[in-house]
Amino acid sequence: MVEQGNSVSTESDSRIVSDSEAKGIVKRLPPKLAAYISLARADRPIGVWLLFWPGAAAVALAGGLLSHWFLLPAFFIGAFVMRSAGCVYNDIVDRDLDKKVARTRNRPLASGFISVKAACLLIAFLCLIGLGCLAFFNPIARFTAIASLALVAAYPFMKRISWWPQAWLGLVFSWAALVGSVAIWDRFEWPGIFLYGGCIFWVIGFDTVYAIQDIEDDALAGIKSSARALKSHLRLGVSLFFVLAVLGWGAAIWFTRPQPLALLTLLPVVLHFIWQMTTLDINDGQNALMRFRSNRQIGFLLFLACATIGMANNFSVY
């Protein structure tokens, strides 16, 4: 439940786990340090993986795993710091909305435990590290990466003006696919564009699943989301997004290696999507959270498919 005036439902609170709750090693750290880690989501790496895999898949599909192996750690470090910076920025913009949602009202900025000024300094520090990672990329890839900042800056406002903020997040979280492809090819090629398109639909799908947790609170707080927009058609809608994701990835593979057998590399991805949709309980937030987290496996399977095709092109002539 969300706050209604000055009253709060303690019965509801007992069933809700705040996403800023300290666990494991973080729980043993000094409160201030633990709060900064929570603010940057450094204790929740799922977002890092979901941001990393599109870039890694693009490098693999372009055949750069051996010649440009150093881009993978650069992508991972960049994904870590820029995802953290994005989360801090998002919390600055959303701190008033976060106070109205049970899962987010104890976040460091929403609760006032960390000041906005301190959060801005943390963003600056993280962005400096991210800029350092760009030293490993060619000029066009650097420019492409920097261009994404405009999308990142606009994202927190999308839930205020659109029922589909997940679509904008798809543009942001998939951007690494474009960066990775131009880092190898030095130009935009159709495989990279189709890979990016597929990743956009993938992000819309898995973030809609994530939003299931907050449907009731979002409705009370007036926050828009694709999960609320789809209503009773949520499972069908997410399934459609995943189908479009596979079609985009299939086109990327086909334009790289136009052989029917090459498309079979996506079979594990398809099977995983089928498992997600057949076991998803749209009335169970915990079930939805687990299905959302399983998308790190989707990213890894996509990477393996792209690596198979990229390596095959490197060592064969067809």
PATI-858918 format. One line per 4 residues: their letters; for each residue x, y, z of C-alpha. Coordinates in nm, 4 decimals. Each point is the difference from the previous one (the first is absolute). Example, Ala and Ser with C-alpha at 12.3 -4.5 7.8 and 13.67 -1.06 7.14 Angstrom:
BEGIN
AS> 1.2300,-0.4500,0.7800; 0.1370,0.3440,-0.0660
// end
This chain:
BEGIN
MVEQ> 0.0000,0.0000,0.0000; 0.1020,0.3614,-0.0424; -0.0340,0.2729,0.2548; -0.3456,0.1520,0.0161
GNSV> 0.0241,0.3347,0.1778; 0.1855,-0.0639,0.3253; -0.1176,-0.3568,0.0431; 0.1886,-0.3067,-0.1133
STES> -0.1226,-0.3573,-0.0121; 0.2398,-0.1945,0.2219; -0.1712,-0.3242,-0.0913; 0.0896,0.0586,-0.3659
DSRI> 0.3510,0.1098,0.0940; 0.0702,-0.3353,0.1617; -0.0505,-0.1715,-0.3325; 0.2122,0.2396,-0.2052
VSDS> 0.3779,-0.0138,-0.0198; 0.1546,0.3363,-0.0794; 0.2394,-0.0069,-0.2951; 0.2423,0.2022,0.2158
EAKG> 0.0174,-0.2662,0.2716; 0.3614,-0.0803,0.0843; 0.0945,-0.3671,-0.0241; 0.3085,-0.2182,0.0392
IVKR> 0.3313,0.1841,0.0223; -0.1658,0.3362,-0.0635; -0.2078,-0.0433,0.3169; 0.3220,-0.0131,0.2045
LPPK> 0.1431,0.3230,-0.1438; -0.0331,0.3446,0.1627; -0.3508,0.1368,-0.0719; 0.1209,0.2905,-0.2152
LAAY> 0.2187,-0.2204,-0.2208; -0.2788,-0.2557,-0.0313; -0.2358,0.2805,-0.1060; 0.2338,0.1145,-0.2787
ISLA> 0.0332,-0.3593,-0.1221; -0.3789,-0.0326,0.0017; -0.0412,0.3340,-0.1785; 0.2297,-0.1178,-0.2806
RADR> -0.1632,-0.3477,0.0019; 0.3499,-0.1470,0.0293; -0.1478,-0.2781,0.2130; -0.2455,-0.0943,-0.2758
PIGV> 0.2057,-0.0909,-0.3091; -0.2881,-0.1247,-0.2162; -0.0249,0.3386,-0.1710; 0.3702,-0.0057,-0.0822
WLLF> -0.0349,-0.3319,-0.1804; -0.3060,0.1148,-0.1923; 0.1884,0.3107,-0.1128; 0.3185,-0.1938,-0.0804
WPGA> -0.1335,-0.2853,-0.2144; -0.1213,0.2035,-0.3032; 0.3468,0.1538,-0.0416; 0.1774,-0.3300,0.0517
AAVA> -0.2341,-0.1701,-0.2480; 0.0694,0.2702,-0.2593; 0.3770,-0.0440,0.0334; -0.0438,-0.3771,-0.0293
LAGG> -0.2301,0.0183,-0.3032; 0.2428,0.2322,-0.1786; 0.2774,-0.2563,0.0504; 0.1965,0.2091,0.2488
LLSH> 0.0370,-0.2461,0.2879; 0.3616,-0.0799,-0.0831; 0.1209,0.3209,-0.1610; -0.1853,0.2355,0.2356
WFLL> -0.0297,-0.2102,0.3164; 0.0935,0.3028,0.2124; -0.3354,0.1590,-0.0846; -0.1840,-0.2528,0.2184
PAFF> 0.1555,0.1100,0.3317; -0.0334,0.3617,-0.1149; -0.3691,-0.0619,-0.0668; -0.0472,-0.1689,0.3367
IGAF> 0.1674,0.2748,0.2006; -0.1845,0.2603,-0.2037; -0.3297,-0.1812,0.0552; 0.0642,-0.0122,0.3743
VMRS> 0.0826,0.3671,0.0502; -0.2490,0.1420,-0.2507; -0.2841,-0.2156,0.1276; 0.0857,0.1195,0.3502
AGCV> 0.0126,0.3619,-0.1155; -0.3336,-0.0446,-0.1760; -0.1586,-0.1452,0.3136; 0.1238,0.2907,0.2122
YNDI> -0.1282,0.2520,-0.2558; -0.3332,-0.1816,-0.0203; -0.0333,0.0091,0.3796; 0.0724,0.3734,0.0060
VDRD> -0.2789,0.0672,-0.2482; -0.2398,-0.2541,0.1528; 0.0628,0.0656,0.3690; -0.3477,0.1489,0.0544
LDKK> -0.1733,-0.2823,-0.1885; 0.2101,-0.2608,0.1810; -0.1402,0.1212,0.3323; -0.3451,-0.1142,-0.1148
VART> 0.0958,-0.3596,-0.0873; 0.0549,-0.2576,0.2748; 0.2881,-0.1732,-0.1795; 0.1939,0.3243,-0.0575
RNRP> -0.0853,0.2436,0.2786; 0.3018,-0.1061,0.2097; 0.2503,0.0705,-0.2784; 0.2822,0.2269,0.1257
LASG> -0.1182,0.3104,-0.1876; -0.3728,-0.0514,0.0526; 0.0572,-0.0474,0.3737; 0.2396,0.2974,0.0207
FISV> 0.2897,-0.2117,0.1313; 0.2229,0.1227,-0.2862; -0.0171,0.3556,-0.1345; -0.0571,0.0913,-0.3643
KAAC> 0.3362,0.1832,-0.0048; 0.1846,-0.3136,0.1124; -0.1871,-0.2047,-0.2603; 0.1044,0.2428,-0.2752
LLIA> 0.3638,-0.0323,0.1040; -0.0323,-0.3782,-0.0182; -0.1403,0.0288,-0.3542; 0.2951,0.2159,-0.1051
FLCL> 0.2477,-0.2526,0.1398; -0.1690,-0.2938,-0.1729; -0.0207,0.1841,-0.3327; 0.3741,0.0759,0.0112
IGLG> 0.0694,-0.3733,0.0245; -0.2423,-0.0616,-0.2859; 0.1804,0.2543,-0.2176; 0.3267,-0.1777,0.0753
CLAF> -0.1433,-0.3227,-0.1407; -0.0593,0.1741,-0.3337; 0.3763,0.0201,-0.0546; -0.0172,-0.3617,-0.1215
FNPI> -0.2494,0.0823,-0.2768; 0.0402,0.1582,-0.3429; -0.1239,0.3589,-0.0564; -0.3374,-0.0900,-0.1516
ARFT> -0.0733,-0.2407,0.2853; 0.0906,0.2707,0.2533; -0.2318,0.2490,-0.1668; -0.2774,-0.2593,-0.0142
AIAS> 0.0419,-0.0790,0.3692; -0.0055,0.3658,0.1032; -0.3123,0.0617,-0.2113; -0.1909,-0.2399,0.2261
LALV> 0.0209,0.2491,0.2877; -0.2861,0.1999,-0.1518; -0.2237,-0.3078,0.0200; 0.1158,-0.0730,0.3544
AAYP> -0.0769,0.3566,0.1118; -0.3575,-0.0184,-0.1302; -0.0871,-0.3476,0.1321; -0.1139,0.0838,0.3583
FMKR> -0.2629,0.2387,-0.1380; -0.1585,-0.2560,-0.2317; -0.2136,-0.1593,0.2719; -0.1608,0.3404,0.0519
ISWW> -0.1007,0.0572,-0.3624; -0.0341,-0.3470,-0.1536; -0.1540,-0.3358,0.0812; 0.3055,-0.1570,-0.1621
PQAW> 0.3134,0.1142,0.1873; 0.1260,-0.3552,-0.0597; 0.0288,0.0823,-0.3711; 0.2324,0.2906,0.0778
LGLV> 0.1989,-0.2217,0.2354; 0.0332,-0.2406,-0.2934; 0.1679,0.2722,-0.2039; 0.2389,0.0723,0.2873
FSWA> 0.0854,-0.3508,0.1227; 0.0536,-0.1367,-0.3515; 0.2301,0.2792,-0.1170; 0.3144,-0.2029,0.0659
ALVG> -0.0961,-0.2206,-0.2961; 0.0608,0.2961,-0.2309; 0.3211,0.0957,0.1799; 0.1368,-0.3538,-0.0189
SVAI> -0.0754,-0.0435,-0.3668; 0.1568,0.3278,-0.1139; 0.2991,-0.0704,0.2240; 0.0811,-0.2956,-0.2273
WDRF> -0.1371,0.1055,-0.3375; 0.0796,0.3742,0.0268; -0.3443,0.0750,-0.1413; -0.3647,-0.0862,0.0498
EWPG> -0.0910,-0.3319,-0.1598; -0.3364,-0.1741,-0.0257; 0.0908,-0.2839,0.2391; 0.0783,0.2514,0.2737
IFLY> -0.3184,0.1942,-0.0682; -0.2163,-0.3128,0.0088; 0.1769,-0.1193,0.3154; -0.0796,0.3360,0.1589
GGCI> -0.3636,-0.0227,-0.1095; -0.0367,-0.3484,0.1433; 0.1510,0.1116,0.3291; -0.2474,0.2885,0.0223
FWVI> -0.2952,-0.2404,-0.0090; 0.1769,-0.2313,0.2441; 0.0427,0.2850,0.2498; -0.3639,0.1066,-0.0376
GFDT> -0.1017,-0.3581,0.0733; 0.2132,-0.0645,0.3054; -0.0565,0.3451,0.1508; -0.3759,-0.0473,-0.0369
VYAI> 0.0408,-0.3208,0.1992; 0.2001,0.1951,0.2599; -0.2750,0.2631,0.0220; -0.2513,-0.2655,0.1100
QDIE> 0.1347,0.0439,0.3545; -0.1224,0.3593,0.0180; -0.3324,-0.0074,-0.1877; -0.2162,0.0778,0.3043
DDAL> 0.2327,0.2618,0.1481; 0.0570,0.1607,-0.3406; -0.3750,0.0333,-0.0479; -0.0394,0.1731,0.3363
AGIK> 0.2990,0.2267,-0.0651; -0.1062,0.0825,-0.3560; 0.3133,-0.1541,-0.1534; -0.0404,-0.1305,-0.3537
SSAR> 0.1491,-0.3309,-0.1194; -0.0425,-0.2547,-0.2767; -0.1111,-0.2560,0.2594; -0.2947,0.2246,0.0902
ALKS> -0.0698,0.0808,-0.3659; -0.0191,-0.3652,-0.1061; -0.2297,-0.0950,0.2917; -0.1480,-0.3471,-0.0616
HLRL> 0.1959,-0.0341,-0.3251; 0.3362,0.0212,0.1783; 0.1170,-0.3551,-0.0713; -0.0989,0.0270,-0.3665
GVSL> 0.1658,0.3394,-0.0322; 0.3295,-0.1102,0.1550; -0.0043,-0.3148,-0.2140; -0.0384,0.2175,-0.3091
FFVL> 0.2955,0.2160,0.1026; 0.2149,-0.3094,0.0473; -0.1055,-0.1307,-0.3428; 0.1014,0.3323,-0.1560
AVLG> 0.3308,-0.0189,0.1873; 0.0745,-0.3426,-0.1483; -0.0976,0.1229,-0.3474; 0.2381,0.2949,0.0326
WGAA> 0.2834,-0.2207,0.1207; -0.0760,-0.2519,-0.2733; 0.0256,0.2749,-0.2616; 0.3337,0.1097,0.1488
IWFT> 0.1329,-0.3536,-0.0279; -0.1408,-0.0460,-0.3503; 0.1630,0.3190,-0.1286; 0.3283,-0.1216,0.1509
RPQP> -0.0209,-0.3604,-0.1179; -0.2971,-0.0703,-0.2328; -0.0421,-0.3702,0.0712; -0.3073,-0.1653,0.1568
LALL> 0.2222,-0.2032,0.2320; 0.1383,0.3219,0.1479; -0.3451,0.0904,0.1322; -0.0012,-0.3146,0.2144
TLLP> 0.2504,0.1706,0.2309; -0.2983,0.1935,0.1372; -0.1915,-0.3160,0.0961; 0.1182,0.0093,0.3669
VVLH> -0.1163,0.3613,0.0183; -0.3429,-0.0940,-0.1345; -0.0348,-0.2873,0.2466; 0.0920,0.2252,0.2911
FIWQ> -0.2573,0.2587,-0.1069; -0.2643,-0.2749,-0.0194; 0.0894,-0.1082,0.3541; -0.0282,0.3582,0.1245
MTTL> -0.3437,0.0561,-0.1483; -0.1488,-0.3374,0.0934; 0.1115,0.0282,0.3637; -0.0653,0.3732,0.0507
DIND> -0.2650,0.0794,0.2606; -0.1185,0.3547,-0.0699; -0.1611,0.0145,0.3448; 0.3194,-0.0870,0.1884
GQNA> 0.2643,0.2705,0.0266; 0.2676,-0.2386,0.1278; -0.0607,-0.2371,-0.2907; 0.0292,0.2936,-0.2410
LMRF> 0.3244,0.1155,0.1629; 0.1551,-0.3448,-0.0447; -0.1057,-0.0127,-0.3667; 0.1444,0.3462,-0.0494
RSNR> 0.3335,-0.1019,0.1530; 0.0155,-0.3073,-0.2235; 0.0566,0.2321,-0.2960; 0.3688,0.0081,0.0851
QIGF> -0.0020,-0.3559,-0.1336; -0.1761,0.1240,-0.3144; 0.2809,0.2513,-0.0480; 0.2625,-0.2706,0.0401
LLFL> -0.1786,-0.2303,-0.2451; -0.0224,0.2859,-0.2507; 0.3715,0.0626,0.0449; 0.0762,-0.3683,-0.0660
ACAT> -0.2132,0.0068,-0.3161; 0.1760,0.3111,-0.1282; 0.3423,-0.1376,0.0955; -0.0726,-0.3200,-0.1943
IGMA> -0.0902,0.1961,-0.3126; 0.2864,0.2476,0.0332; 0.2587,-0.2721,0.0538; -0.1420,-0.2048,-0.2883
NNFS> 0.0420,0.2971,-0.2324; 0.3552,0.0518,0.1187; 0.1053,-0.3553,-0.0768; -0.2015,-0.0882,-0.3070
VY> -0.0859,0.1221,-0.3462; -0.3546,-0.0461,-0.1268
// end
